[in-house]
Amino acid sequence: MLRKKNYQNNVHVLVLPYPAQGHISPLVQFAKRLASKGVKATIATTHYTVKSITAPNIGVEPISDGFDEGGFAQARNVELFLSSFRTNGSRTLSQLVEKFQSTSSPVTCIVYDSFLPWALDVAKQHGIYGASFFTNSAAVCNIFCRIHHGLIELPVNLEDLPLLVPGLPPLNCQDLPSFIRFPQSYPAYMAMKLSQFSNLNHADWMFVNTFEALESEVVEGLTELCPVKLIGPMVPSAYLDGRIKGDKGYGASLWKPLSEESIKWLESKPPQSVVYISFGSMVSLTAEQMEEVAWGLKESGVSFLWVLRESEQGKLPNGFIDLIKEKGLIVTWCNQLELLANQAIGCFVTHCGWNSTLETLSLGVPVVCLPQWADQLPDAKFLEEIWEVGVRPKEDENGVVRKQEFVKSLKVVMEGKRSQEIRRNANKWMKLAREAVDEGGSSDNNIDDFVNSLMNADKIGNLNG
């Protein structure tokens, strides 16, 4: 159990996530880390997601995004949702701060998801501190921060590549976030990514969910522009340092896990023999890509556990589920951390979302990278080329990873000499991730510095005194 420092309960941090699973989880985890250090932490989240968050020692309060019955699914439009969230969120967040200000634990600081920069304006209106929390890698922060400041230009054509960013390896077409690769296709998302930096110079802290050993060179480039503090990986304590008692899950799930069936099935398999496949909560493969993955799994002969949402299962080849009954298990959802920690898992076929990336690194599981969009593409480059914990199969001219290429990648990661080297690297990063969040580690020290600053500021009225 994490030893609480001798703090008076005079600091109250309000934590505001963007209402999507991949954003809620790390911010709730950060709230738990703060609570474990004697800080009062409260999650402020939308009406639609408020019931999905249950974490011990953490308060949960609703605010409005203007679509209280269904969130983004009700809005069905990115610009409409973000505009409504800014208007309604600012108003109701301000009301929540005011509610606490009349109690014995007024809000000291708002830690807000970087997708919601208007929360910093609310903090400043109330004369409290504001800290931006980035849920992606430092590399991705570096790219978009430099674009925002006009320090690098968006590539217009392939002749402008590779894109050169200080601290990063050269980025070719397949490595670029899709908002940069196809800027006209995602204007609302591109605007959102750049808006993260719109008022960042007024924030008191900038946190990134990564750790020093993982992205040290990248951070050197980023700190030229931003006073960044690394506080990750924000993965439940049971899988890292074990200092927060009973912290085995994020305490925030928009779906009910189905781990029991999965764990029982895994218990019958030899160590490191099973391929685990999951493309996260939002990624949707094309029917063509789904078919290539499905037949690749069948042809490879590996045992596999595939987490596939019900809405996606119609894309599987006819009769596939019956064909793979001896070798495969397909479930609609599960506790990913519990699965990755299981000794039967030998490889993770992943979309390379940042949370999944940090989880697989923290648990020492090699990967086959199948990134689909957004920041997953640079994440995949780092997994394969920089951290050397897996393989990214080559796409054909239509952007599809074909069956043969997929099977070849599975074999590289699961068998032979190269697989041993990949596994050694995976174990190295697992050790470094644990060291970062353990007592005295780089990330733990940064969180302590944050808490100490708030404690002192609360006593003397400023951060610098």
C-alpha positions as MATLAB code, in Angstrom:
seq = 'MLRKKNYQNNVHVLVLPYPAQGHISPLVQFAKRLASKGVKATIATTHYTVKSITAPNIGVEPISDGFDEGGFAQARNVELFLSSFRTNGSRTLSQLVEKFQSTSSPVTCIVYDSFLPWALDVAKQHGIYGASFFTNSAAVCNIFCRIHHGLIELPVNLEDLPLLVPGLPPLNCQDLPSFIRFPQSYPAYMAMKLSQFSNLNHADWMFVNTFEALESEVVEGLTELCPVKLIGPMVPSAYLDGRIKGDKGYGASLWKPLSEESIKWLESKPPQSVVYISFGSMVSLTAEQMEEVAWGLKESGVSFLWVLRESEQGKLPNGFIDLIKEKGLIVTWCNQLELLANQAIGCFVTHCGWNSTLETLSLGVPVVCLPQWADQLPDAKFLEEIWEVGVRPKEDENGVVRKQEFVKSLKVVMEGKRSQEIRRNANKWMKLAREAVDEGGSSDNNIDDFVNSLMNADKIGNLNG';
ca = [
       0.000    0.000    0.000;
       1.234    3.498   -0.841;
       2.420    5.286    2.261;
       0.499    8.550    2.538;
       2.647   11.550    3.198;
       1.734   13.709    6.180;
      -0.453   16.117    4.228;
      -3.246   18.143    5.724;
      -6.445   17.725    3.777;
      -6.335   21.267    2.437;
      -5.980   20.579   -1.279;
      -8.848   19.607   -3.562;
      -8.190   18.732   -7.207;
     -11.053   18.568   -9.683;
     -10.217   16.192  -12.564;
     -12.058   16.675  -15.865;
     -11.748   13.945  -18.555;
     -12.986   14.081  -22.131;
     -15.972   11.669  -22.093;
     -14.460    8.737  -24.006;
     -13.069    5.516  -22.547;
      -9.482    6.172  -23.638;
      -9.532    9.559  -21.894;
     -11.563    8.730  -18.793;
      -9.326    5.805  -17.756;
      -5.966    7.631  -17.428;
      -7.505   10.706  -15.782;
      -9.367    8.593  -13.221;
      -6.094    6.766  -12.575;
      -4.362   10.099  -12.001;
      -7.099   11.041   -9.519;
      -6.424    7.775   -7.670;
      -2.699    8.541   -7.537;
      -3.477   11.958   -6.051;
      -5.895   10.469   -3.521;
      -3.256    7.930   -2.484;
      -1.035   10.878   -1.563;
      -3.607   12.480    0.724;
      -5.232   14.841   -1.788;
      -9.008   15.158   -2.104;
      -9.772   14.293   -5.752;
     -13.111   14.654   -7.529;
     -13.918   13.578  -11.088;
     -16.148   16.003  -12.995;
     -17.684   14.124  -15.919;
     -20.708   14.296  -18.182;
     -24.148   13.101  -17.093;
     -23.958   10.312  -19.668;
     -20.692    8.879  -18.257;
     -21.057    9.682  -14.543;
     -22.526    6.300  -13.603;
     -19.683    4.402  -15.266;
     -17.048    5.762  -12.845;
     -16.611    4.095   -9.471;
     -13.244    4.458   -7.790;
     -12.554    4.222   -4.045;
     -11.704    7.508   -2.303;
     -12.662    9.513   -5.402;
     -15.708   11.782   -5.646;
     -17.687   11.879   -8.907;
     -19.809   14.871   -9.916;
     -21.833   15.487  -13.104;
     -21.477   18.381  -15.515;
     -23.315   18.864  -18.806;
     -22.123   18.588  -22.395;
     -25.601   19.554  -23.603;
     -26.386   15.961  -24.597;
     -27.134   14.442  -21.220;
     -29.044   11.414  -22.491;
     -26.488   10.054  -24.938;
     -23.327   12.169  -25.123;
     -21.500   12.214  -28.448;
     -23.759    9.486  -29.896;
     -26.713   11.807  -29.325;
     -24.935   14.766  -30.941;
     -23.689   12.761  -33.978;
     -21.499   15.639  -35.067;
     -18.030   16.547  -33.819;
     -18.315   20.334  -34.218;
     -21.780   20.389  -32.640;
     -20.677   18.237  -29.704;
     -17.514   20.222  -28.969;
     -19.306   23.561  -29.268;
     -22.113   22.397  -26.986;
     -19.648   20.930  -24.500;
     -17.716   24.189  -24.372;
     -20.864   26.233  -23.687;
     -22.624   23.877  -21.292;
     -19.459   22.444  -19.796;
     -18.033   25.875  -18.929;
     -21.266   26.884  -17.232;
     -21.803   23.691  -15.243;
     -18.115   23.276  -14.343;
     -18.166   26.815  -12.993;
     -21.277   25.992  -10.963;
     -19.555   22.905   -9.565;
     -16.510   24.941   -8.504;
     -18.826   27.458   -6.828;
     -20.643   24.666   -5.002;
     -17.373   23.437   -3.505;
     -16.121   26.929   -2.691;
     -18.765   27.241    0.019;
     -17.658   23.981    1.681;
     -14.695   23.030    3.874;
     -12.845   21.716    0.777;
     -12.865   24.379   -1.957;
     -11.266   23.478   -5.274;
      -7.536   24.273   -5.445;
      -6.817   23.143   -9.016;
      -8.599   21.807  -12.100;
      -6.704   19.074  -13.960;
      -8.421   19.006  -17.334;
      -8.153   16.832  -20.413;
      -6.176   18.774  -23.014;
      -9.097   18.302  -25.435;
     -11.067   20.723  -23.213;
      -8.922   23.896  -23.034;
     -11.927   25.998  -21.987;
     -11.656   24.381  -18.541;
      -8.504   26.444  -17.964;
     -10.540   29.617  -18.547;
     -13.008   28.434  -15.884;
     -10.146   27.792  -13.445;
      -8.685   31.259  -13.994;
     -12.102   32.930  -13.634;
     -12.289   31.407  -10.165;
      -8.703   32.248   -9.258;
      -7.578   28.620   -8.988;
      -4.806   26.644  -10.653;
      -5.187   24.824  -13.956;
      -3.240   21.817  -15.261;
      -3.582   20.363  -18.743;
      -3.412   16.557  -19.023;
      -2.420   15.049  -22.381;
      -3.601   11.463  -22.896;
      -1.295   10.803  -25.858;
       2.466   10.352  -26.205;
       5.035   13.119  -25.832;
       5.931   12.489  -29.490;
       2.398   13.347  -30.622;
       2.357   16.408  -28.334;
       5.616   17.524  -29.924;
       4.238   17.207  -33.467;
       0.994   19.136  -32.899;
       2.585   21.722  -30.616;
       5.075   22.629  -33.335;
       2.350   22.805  -35.971;
       0.323   25.089  -33.672;
       3.308   27.407  -33.195;
       4.092   27.405  -36.944;
       7.459   25.738  -36.396;
       6.781   22.923  -38.855;
       4.475   22.925  -41.848;
       1.938   20.305  -42.816;
       3.357   18.222  -45.673;
       1.488   19.031  -48.888;
       2.729   16.016  -50.844;
       5.067   13.034  -50.569;
       8.016   15.135  -51.786;
       7.818   17.064  -48.489;
       8.461   13.881  -46.508;
       9.895   12.672  -44.256;
       8.562   15.134  -41.699;
      11.411   16.153  -39.407;
      10.508   16.987  -35.806;
      13.157   17.633  -33.113;
      13.527   14.606  -30.873;
      11.612   12.272  -33.216;
      12.773    9.850  -35.900;
      11.967   10.963  -39.469;
       8.234   10.440  -40.093;
       7.186    9.027  -43.456;
       3.659    8.871  -44.856;
       2.634    5.713  -42.963;
       3.928    7.205  -39.671;
       1.924   10.433  -39.710;
      -1.209   10.947  -37.599;
      -4.140   10.721  -39.996;
      -5.183   14.315  -39.191;
      -1.861   15.415  -40.696;
      -1.707   12.829  -43.470;
      -5.237   13.722  -44.649;
      -5.942   17.162  -43.101;
      -9.004   17.848  -45.260;
     -10.651   14.605  -44.152;
     -10.673   15.419  -40.431;
     -10.935   19.222  -40.086;
     -12.835   19.120  -36.765;
     -10.383   16.673  -35.199;
      -7.407   18.603  -36.524;
      -8.821   21.808  -35.035;
      -9.366   20.009  -31.718;
      -5.786   18.688  -31.659;
      -4.386   22.163  -32.281;
      -6.755   23.845  -29.808;
      -5.058   21.883  -27.024;
      -2.244   24.434  -27.241;
      -4.435   27.529  -27.679;
      -4.095   28.791  -24.099;
      -1.507   26.364  -22.743;
       0.872   29.212  -21.905;
      -1.589   30.200  -19.130;
      -1.677   26.699  -17.578;
       0.229   26.127  -14.348;
       1.216   22.573  -15.331;
       1.264   20.392  -18.423;
       1.115   16.676  -17.705;
       1.741   13.933  -20.266;
       0.840   10.279  -19.718;
       4.267    8.842  -20.479;
       7.566    8.341  -18.645;
      11.074    9.681  -18.900;
      12.915    6.528  -19.960;
      10.377    5.864  -22.718;
      10.505    9.244  -24.481;
      13.543   11.082  -23.139;
      14.757   12.404  -26.514;
      11.251   13.463  -27.531;
      10.768   15.338  -24.274;
      13.997   17.265  -24.786;
      12.483   18.624  -27.989;
       9.121   19.321  -26.346;
      10.475   21.154  -23.288;
      11.848   23.841  -25.622;
       8.197   24.843  -26.069;
       6.318   23.627  -22.973;
       7.201   23.014  -19.303;
       6.045   19.404  -19.586;
       5.881   16.992  -16.639;
       5.707   13.247  -17.286;
       3.487   11.348  -14.845;
       2.795    8.011  -16.572;
       2.139    5.303  -17.223;
      -1.349    5.818  -15.776;
      -2.025    2.094  -15.407;
      -3.651    0.600  -12.275;
      -1.128    0.161   -9.482;
      -1.575   -3.634   -9.156;
       0.164   -4.045  -12.544;
       3.037   -1.684  -11.723;
       4.224   -0.702   -8.239;
       1.436   -2.304   -6.180;
       1.408    0.628   -3.733;
      -2.324    1.424   -3.994;
      -4.243   -1.320   -2.229;
      -6.793   -3.147   -4.399;
      -6.097   -1.002   -7.491;
      -6.672   -3.703  -10.100;
      -8.785   -1.752  -12.590;
      -9.354    1.783  -13.799;
     -12.704    2.035  -12.028;
     -14.159    3.503  -15.182;
     -15.703    1.269  -17.802;
     -18.384    2.169  -20.299;
     -18.818   -1.566  -20.939;
     -19.216   -4.532  -18.638;
     -16.055   -6.694  -18.718;
     -16.373  -10.345  -19.734;
     -13.150  -11.621  -18.251;
     -14.376  -14.783  -16.473;
     -14.937  -16.798  -19.644;
     -11.673  -15.520  -21.087;
      -9.550  -16.310  -18.025;
     -10.999  -19.827  -17.777;
     -10.143  -20.467  -21.437;
      -6.617  -19.072  -20.989;
      -5.920  -21.351  -18.035;
      -5.989  -24.324  -20.412;
      -3.208  -22.863  -22.615;
       0.607  -23.116  -22.264;
       2.612  -19.993  -21.274;
       3.129  -17.385  -24.030;
       1.156  -19.435  -26.561;
      -1.916  -17.246  -27.115;
      -2.314  -14.266  -29.432;
      -4.610  -11.600  -27.966;
      -6.368   -9.342  -30.486;
      -8.185   -6.111  -29.682;
      -8.667   -2.884  -31.604;
     -10.016   -0.834  -28.721;
     -13.352    0.780  -28.045;
     -13.618    2.961  -31.153;
     -11.657    1.466  -34.065;
     -13.722   -0.195  -36.775;
     -11.860   -2.343  -39.318;
     -13.103   -2.508  -42.885;
     -14.755   -5.802  -43.825;
     -11.798   -6.458  -46.157;
      -9.234   -5.964  -43.385;
     -11.296   -8.014  -40.957;
     -11.346  -10.921  -43.388;
      -7.555  -10.797  -43.882;
      -6.964  -10.835  -40.107;
      -9.475  -13.651  -39.589;
      -8.019  -15.950  -42.252;
      -4.494  -15.042  -41.125;
      -5.286  -16.233  -37.605;
      -6.779  -19.453  -38.990;
      -3.823  -20.099  -41.302;
      -1.179  -19.353  -38.657;
      -2.510  -22.138  -36.436;
      -2.007  -20.091  -33.256;
      -4.382  -20.121  -30.309;
      -6.036  -16.722  -30.096;
      -8.467  -14.682  -28.044;
     -10.155  -11.929  -30.027;
     -12.140   -9.131  -28.412;
     -14.623   -8.049  -31.037;
     -17.601   -5.784  -30.445;
     -20.957   -7.247  -31.447;
     -21.364   -4.507  -34.039;
     -18.132   -5.716  -35.692;
     -18.787   -9.450  -35.681;
     -20.935   -9.285  -38.814;
     -17.753   -8.520  -40.774;
     -16.240  -11.937  -39.992;
     -16.204  -14.449  -42.881;
     -19.257  -16.736  -43.006;
     -18.780  -19.757  -40.758;
     -15.527  -18.439  -39.291;
     -16.570  -18.814  -35.636;
     -17.418  -22.506  -36.150;
     -14.145  -23.097  -38.001;
     -11.950  -21.770  -35.193;
     -13.684  -23.308  -32.167;
     -10.693  -25.535  -31.381;
      -8.131  -22.720  -31.535;
      -9.906  -19.439  -30.927;
     -12.244  -17.621  -28.572;
     -14.156  -14.512  -29.611;
     -15.674  -12.310  -26.883;
     -17.359   -8.905  -27.026;
     -15.350   -7.270  -24.226;
     -12.977   -8.135  -21.376;
     -10.593   -6.718  -18.802;
      -7.594   -6.038  -21.036;
      -5.090   -5.594  -18.209;
      -6.084   -8.893  -16.651;
      -5.626  -10.600  -20.001;
      -2.259   -8.988  -20.777;
      -1.016  -10.029  -17.335;
      -1.994  -13.661  -17.939;
       1.014  -15.927  -18.529;
      -0.697  -17.593  -21.498;
      -0.531  -14.390  -23.591;
       2.429  -14.336  -25.958;
       1.523  -11.448  -28.253;
      -0.913   -8.535  -28.525;
      -2.338   -7.630  -31.952;
      -3.218   -4.003  -31.303;
      -4.473   -0.832  -32.978;
      -1.730    0.984  -31.001;
      -3.957    3.418  -29.141;
      -1.863    5.121  -26.469;
      -3.552    3.428  -23.492;
      -3.109   -0.008  -25.068;
       0.489    0.907  -25.907;
       1.260    1.844  -22.301;
      -0.524   -1.256  -21.002;
       1.404   -3.650  -23.227;
       4.712   -1.937  -22.364;
       3.885   -1.989  -18.645;
       3.102   -5.696  -18.775;
       5.960   -6.717  -21.081;
       3.830   -8.147  -23.905;
       5.208   -8.050  -27.507;
       2.995   -6.627  -30.257;
       1.872   -6.892  -33.841;
       0.864   -3.363  -34.821;
      -2.244   -2.722  -36.934;
      -2.784    1.039  -36.498;
      -5.889    2.451  -38.175;
      -5.997    6.217  -37.714;
      -5.092    9.288  -35.640;
      -2.131    8.963  -33.252;
      -2.003    5.191  -33.600;
       0.302    5.530  -36.620;
       3.240    7.244  -34.873;
       2.652    5.018  -31.822;
       3.164    1.985  -34.085;
       6.411    3.418  -35.447;
       7.808    3.794  -31.932;
       6.666    0.314  -30.892;
       8.412   -1.288  -33.856;
      11.464    0.894  -34.542;
      12.336    2.768  -31.336;
      11.228    0.497  -28.485;
      11.619   -2.653  -30.650;
       8.865   -4.633  -28.955;
       7.067   -5.846  -32.060;
       6.417   -5.761  -35.775;
       4.196   -3.664  -38.022;
       3.045   -5.654  -41.070;
       3.262   -3.815  -44.382;
       0.067   -2.589  -46.007;
      -0.602   -3.029  -49.717;
      -1.341   -0.150  -52.092;
      -4.950   -0.072  -50.820;
      -3.891    0.320  -47.205;
      -4.792   -3.276  -46.306;
      -2.536   -5.714  -44.434;
      -2.930   -8.952  -46.357;
      -3.198  -12.385  -44.786;
       0.296  -13.558  -45.760;
       1.927  -10.425  -44.349;
      -0.060  -10.748  -41.124;
       0.879  -14.424  -40.685;
       4.553  -13.590  -41.298;
       4.455  -10.906  -38.578;
       2.773  -13.264  -36.106;
       5.507  -15.829  -36.664;
       8.283  -13.235  -36.179;
       6.846  -12.203  -32.806;
       5.805  -15.653  -31.571;
       8.642  -17.876  -32.843;
      12.410  -17.983  -33.384;
      15.447  -15.841  -32.676;
      13.899  -12.414  -33.334;
      11.011  -13.183  -30.976;
      13.474  -13.710  -28.119;
      15.036  -10.309  -28.729;
      11.587   -8.682  -28.922;
      10.588  -10.329  -25.639;
      13.795   -9.144  -23.940;
      13.008   -5.583  -25.016;
       9.427   -5.914  -23.788;
      10.700   -7.052  -20.384;
      13.110   -4.114  -20.269;
      10.330   -1.570  -20.799;
       8.124   -3.336  -18.255;
      10.858   -2.871  -15.645;
      11.400    0.782  -16.570;
       7.642    1.521  -16.475;
       7.429    0.111  -12.960;
      10.469    2.065  -11.812;
       8.953    5.321  -13.112;
       5.831    5.112  -10.912;
       7.383    3.407   -7.910;
       8.471    5.469   -4.911;
      11.280    7.803   -5.962;
      10.738    7.122   -9.673;
      10.682    9.974  -12.204;
       6.889   10.032  -12.615;
       6.232    9.550   -8.905;
       8.562   12.459   -8.117;
       6.719   14.691  -10.598;
       3.366   13.871   -8.979;
       4.869   14.544   -5.533;
       6.197   17.905   -6.763;
       2.716   18.808   -8.022;
       1.095   17.885   -4.701;
       3.771   19.711   -2.694;
       3.357   22.822   -4.847;
      -0.392   22.835   -4.209;
       0.109   22.266   -0.492;
       2.549   25.177   -0.242;
       0.504   27.394   -2.558;
      -2.555   26.750   -0.413;
      -0.633   27.978    2.625;
       1.110   30.981    1.122;
      -1.150   31.906   -1.810;
       1.216   31.410   -4.719;
       3.225   28.710   -6.441;
       6.616   30.348   -6.303;
       6.945   31.478   -2.700;
];
